Amino acid sequence: MNVVLITLDQFRGDCLSVAGHRVVRTPNLDRLAASGTLLGRHYSQSAPCSPGRASLYTGTYQMNHRVVGNGTPLDDRLDNVARAAGRAGYRPALFGYTDQGIDPRLAEGPEDPRLSTYEGTLPGFEPALELVGAQQPWLAWLQDHGYVVTDGPAALRTEPERPAEHGISAFLTDAVLSWLGRQERPPTPTTPTRSTTRSRRPSGRCPRPEGWRRNRPRRTRPGCDACGPSTTG
């Protein structure tokens, strides 16, 4: 049996039609919710991206893992979902990014470049396709399809100008399916993790709910990882 863990960045939990949004329509996520379990009161433990992910990956509160911002080192002594999967006989593979800073005790001297980035890979994962920084694998794929793109952030901003099948989510999904198809038969159970900044081709900003500024937690931006509900299948 394979286990696929999908995480979405920059995606508010109320931007799901299955959660009752009046404008946004998410038919694929709705089908996932209908065939699985929708956790309507599940919230990220912390924000922004790296702290929220650290809680998700390690199963600990922020006061325990102490990742307080993007780039804060994650203590290597903590267990995490990738290491647990490996011990259970799975092959944890990463598609996308995990955005975790390296524990300085693992650095190879003060000039180790991993000390200067928050886009590190969570220990235990085997990077199968990393999309960090300039999104080079996706850009190269777009160039092969005839697009003139050289800048990752600009390519993300202009996604609505291209067909959905050429978006970064479609690119990652195709990569995961292709990788699964290349595994040996019978395969070692795998745990591919797909992490992306998009759930679908964006068609504009998700409308902010009424009273969002008055009701939001302090220091939490709408659109970050600190939102619920979440969907699991």
Secondary structure, DSSP 8 states (H G I E B T S, - for coil): ----EEEESS--TT--GGGT-SS---HHHHHHHHHSEEETT---SS-SHHHHHHHHHH---HHHH---STT-B--TTS--HHHHHHHTT-EEEEEE----B--GGGSSSTT-GGGG-S----TT-EEEEE--TTTHHHHHHHHHTT-----HHHHHHTGGGS-GGGSHHHHHHHHHHHHHHHS-SS---EEEEEEES-SS---S-----TTHHHHS-TT--TTSSS---EEE-
